[in-house]
Amino acid sequence: MVKAVGYIRVSTEEQANSGVSLDAQKAKLEAYAALYDIELVGIEVDAGVSAKTLDRPGLQTALTKLEAGEAQALIVVKLDRLTRRVADLDTLIERYFGSRFTLMS
């Protein structure tokens, strides 16, 4: 069974405070994990944080869990929840998802 850490994000405080988007993302990650028999070891959250940078607490915690061997994969609902910059996606692929870990969306 693959172990994965989930990552969810909303970019505005209004979205974060309403919780609807975070709850919807969490439900989708849990359903995905159940469907594909993936052990979800946690879901890291960045509420009200822009995807303009990779320096986000929740994302960094998720990546640290990969590095520590707690999970072999990262699950996001959509790639735009992970990043909105092609350069940042390239960095993530080079450092994490090119050959060491799996990115699921």
C-alpha positions as CSV (number, residue, x, y, z in Angstrom):
1,M,0.0,0.0,0.0
2,V,1.3,3.4,-1.0
3,K,1.6,6.0,1.8
4,A,0.8,9.5,0.7
5,V,0.5,13.0,2.3
6,G,-2.2,15.3,1.0
7,Y,-1.8,19.0,0.4
8,I,-4.7,21.5,0.2
9,R,-4.6,25.3,-0.2
10,V,-6.8,28.3,-0.7
11,S,-5.3,31.7,-1.6
12,T,-7.6,34.1,0.1
13,E,-8.5,34.7,3.8
14,E,-12.2,34.7,2.7
15,Q,-11.9,31.2,1.3
16,A,-10.0,30.1,4.3
17,N,-12.5,31.4,6.8
18,S,-15.5,30.0,4.9
19,G,-13.8,26.6,4.9
20,V,-15.9,25.4,2.0
21,S,-13.1,25.1,-0.4
22,L,-10.7,23.4,2.1
23,D,-13.4,21.0,3.2
24,A,-14.2,20.1,-0.4
25,Q,-10.5,19.6,-1.2
26,K,-10.1,17.4,1.9
27,A,-13.1,15.3,0.9
28,K,-11.8,14.8,-2.6
29,L,-8.3,13.7,-1.3
30,E,-9.9,11.2,1.1
31,A,-12.1,9.8,-1.6
32,Y,-9.2,9.5,-4.0
33,A,-7.1,7.7,-1.4
34,A,-10.0,5.3,-0.6
35,L,-10.6,4.6,-4.2
36,Y,-7.0,3.7,-5.0
37,D,-6.2,2.0,-1.7
38,I,-3.7,4.7,-0.6
39,E,-2.9,5.2,3.0
40,L,-3.3,8.9,3.7
41,V,-0.8,9.7,6.4
42,G,-1.9,13.3,6.8
43,I,-3.2,16.4,5.0
44,E,-1.2,19.6,5.2
45,V,-3.0,22.9,4.7
46,D,-2.1,26.4,3.6
47,A,-5.2,28.5,4.3
48,G,-5.1,32.0,2.8
49,V,-1.7,31.5,1.2
50,S,-0.8,32.4,-2.4
51,A,0.8,29.8,-4.7
52,K,3.3,32.4,-6.0
53,T,6.1,30.9,-3.9
54,L,7.0,27.4,-2.7
55,D,7.8,28.9,0.7
56,R,4.5,27.9,2.3
57,P,4.4,26.2,5.8
58,G,2.0,23.4,4.8
59,L,3.7,22.6,1.6
60,Q,7.1,22.6,3.3
61,T,5.7,20.2,6.0
62,A,4.4,17.9,3.3
63,L,7.7,17.8,1.5
64,T,9.5,17.2,4.7
65,K,7.3,14.2,5.3
66,L,8.4,12.8,1.9
67,E,12.0,13.4,2.8
68,A,11.6,11.7,6.2
69,G,10.1,8.6,4.6
70,E,6.7,9.0,6.1
71,A,5.1,9.0,2.6
72,Q,6.1,8.0,-0.9
73,A,3.6,10.3,-2.7
74,L,2.0,13.7,-2.5
75,I,-1.7,14.1,-3.5
76,V,-3.3,17.4,-4.6
77,V,-6.8,17.9,-5.9
78,K,-5.5,20.0,-8.8
79,L,-2.1,21.2,-9.8
80,D,-3.0,24.8,-9.3
81,R,-3.4,24.0,-5.6
82,L,0.3,23.0,-5.6
83,T,1.6,25.9,-7.7
84,R,0.6,28.4,-10.3
85,R,4.1,28.9,-11.7
86,V,5.7,26.6,-14.3
87,A,9.1,27.4,-12.9
88,D,8.1,26.2,-9.4
89,L,6.5,23.1,-10.9
90,D,9.8,22.4,-12.6
91,T,11.7,22.8,-9.3
92,L,9.3,20.4,-7.6
93,I,9.7,17.8,-10.4
94,E,13.5,18.2,-10.3
95,R,13.8,17.9,-6.5
96,Y,11.1,15.5,-5.6
97,F,8.9,14.0,-8.3
98,G,11.3,13.3,-11.2
99,S,12.5,10.0,-9.7
100,R,12.1,9.9,-5.9
101,F,8.5,10.5,-5.1
102,T,5.1,10.3,-6.8
103,L,2.9,13.3,-7.5
104,M,-0.8,12.4,-7.7
105,S,-3.6,14.7,-8.8
